[in-house]
Amino acid sequence: MSRKFLTNIDLNSNELRNGVIHNLATDPGTGVAGQLYFNTVDQVLKIYNGTTSQWEAVGSVEFIGDAVNDLLDSGTGISLNYNDGANSLTITNTGVTSIAGTANEVSVSGSAGSVIVSLPESITVDVTGDLTGNADSATALETARTISLGGSLSGSVSFNGTSDVTITADIVADSVALGTDTTGDYVAGASASGAGISVTGSGGEGSTLTIENTGVTSLSGTANEVTVSASAGAITIGLPDDVTIGGNLGVTGNLTVSGSVTTLNTETLLVEDNKVTLNSNVTGTPSANSGIEVERGDLTNAELIWDESADVWKAGLSGSVTTISLEGHTHVASDVTDFDTAVDAEIDDYLTGSDSISIISGSIDATLAASASYLTKVGGLAVDKANLETALVADGFPRKYATGNTSLTSSGGVCTWTVTHNLATKDVTVQVYEVAADYSQVEVDVQHTSTSAVTIKINSASTISADTYRVVVIG
């Protein structure tokens, strides 16, 4: 499947990436000068030569010969001679043609294009000055030198270059640091390791260290919060039977209260759980009502109660709660107070301007404003299509125009097709389809000529028959 382009493609100097040339087993017949395809049998790329009217392999001897001749230029000492008819290129060396060596200094020989430059067996060298070779014995230094050791070692020796020498080394007194230059146990010093601990005495061999606890020397518990007891070096810290916490109490685990009454003297109660369970110890068939009661001081308390006998929620003042109406409940007219008045008020909130709606014997009477001219009451409430289309276009809704082509005459290799859509805008989308190929979409050159027409140009050297293509204009 492929998309047809009936106009030239201008990439505007952008790259064509991962492209594949058309694959064919044989030449496709007459082509256009410069047309390319890949021959899958010969495994070569072919181009249509507009001059000889034939397909020529890119990479053939003729093609490569011409390309090489265009690339090569003769240089100093080199001449080129290209024979296009014979497909031959002759390269001649017109520069250095012989190499000779100086007698008794350099010899030169050549064979099959190779040149060897070497020294002869006997060499004559004119030397001015002294020529010195290897000696079997060491030569003494003109002035003997003294080599000495430094750092923690001492010692020296005199050296004149005629024989080996040995340096006798001694360790300099007090030059070895026990903490860094030796291994084994050694206390260099000590200090207090934390608050409440004191260390006296200096470090070093034979010294004495005294470590004392100068921090906490006694423990006592706050009344009604923590108890402390001690025996034989052990300290026990616990809670008394009655605990009073003056600040905040945080419990990260579960909290179980087993008393009969839980009292919260707080202004705000925050519960993270999304459901609070009441009557959690009920088993079997429930009988007791459950809910929430609000203390109202001198006034009657308020309640939200689940009525177990009626299986409904009730709310109101204590002793006079009433059933709460929920979605799915069935009601009679007497259950809803001022129903008609409430419905009338709700409908009235949706009406604006001069439009009005009233309920008369189960039917709706509509009075239409002038601004709604696309509605009509003819034969009931209906839509005036023409006026509605005008209103929709004014609101930015698009329209569509479609048609087939007339017979198009080629001029200069291009067929021009003018499509009058009358959509009153240049902001249109244009798509062209090939009728004979199951409406395959093709790419053409489209010019938005005016607000009522577009001009379509198709590359074709011959006349295009009517209804070959179909166009859809949306805008």
HELIX and SHEET records of a PDB file:
HELIX    1   1 VAL A   61  LEU A   71  1                                  11    
HELIX    2   2 LEU A  178  ASP A  181  1                                   4    
HELIX    3   3 ALA A  333  ASP A  335  5                                   3    
HELIX    4   4 PHE A  339  ASP A  348  1                                  10    
HELIX    5   5 ALA A  370  ALA A  372  5                                   3    
HELIX    6   6 LYS A  385  ALA A  394  1                                  10    
HELIX    7   7 VAL A  435  ALA A  437  5                                   3    
SHEET    1   A 5 LYS A   4  PHE A   5  0                                        
SHEET    2   A 5 SER A 440  GLU A 443  1                                        
SHEET    3   A 5 THR A 429  GLU A 434 -1                                        
SHEET    4   A 5 TYR A 469  ILE A 474 -1                                        
SHEET    5   A 5 LYS A 400  GLY A 404 -1                                        
SHEET    1   B 4 ASN A  23  LEU A  24  0                                        
SHEET    2   B 4 LEU A  36  ASN A  39  1                                        
SHEET    3   B 4 VAL A  44  ASN A  49 -1                                        
SHEET    4   B 4 GLN A  54  VAL A  58 -1                                        
SHEET    1   C 2 ILE A  78  ASN A  83  0                                        
SHEET    2   C 2 SER A  88  ASN A  93 -1                                        
SHEET    1   D 2 SER A 107  SER A 111  0                                        
SHEET    2   D 2 SER A 114  SER A 118 -1                                        
SHEET    1   E 2 ARG A 145  SER A 148  0                                        
SHEET    2   E 2 SER A 156  PHE A 159 -1                                        
SHEET    1   F 2 LEU A 153  SER A 154  0                                        
SHEET    2   F 2 ASP A 170  ILE A 171 -1                                        
SHEET    1   G 2 ILE A 197  THR A 200  0                                        
SHEET    2   G 2 THR A 210  ASN A 213 -1                                        
SHEET    1   H 2 THR A 227  SER A 231  0                                        
SHEET    2   H 2 ALA A 234  GLY A 238 -1                                        
SHEET    1   I 4 SER A 290  VAL A 294  0                                        
SHEET    2   I 4 ALA A 302  ASP A 307 -1                                        
SHEET    3   I 4 VAL A 312  LEU A 317 -1                                        
SHEET    4   I 4 THR A 322  THR A 323 -1                                        
SHEET    1   J 2 SER A 356  ILE A 360  0                                        
SHEET    2   J 2 SER A 363  THR A 367 -1                                        
SHEET    1   K 2 LEU A 375  THR A 376  0                                        
SHEET    2   K 2 ALA A 382  VAL A 383 -1                                        
SHEET    1   L 4 SER A 410  SER A 411  0                                        
SHEET    2   L 4 VAL A 414  THR A 420 -1                                        
SHEET    3   L 4 ALA A 453  ASN A 459 -1                                        
SHEET    4   L 4 ASP A 445  GLN A 447 -1                                        
END                                                                             
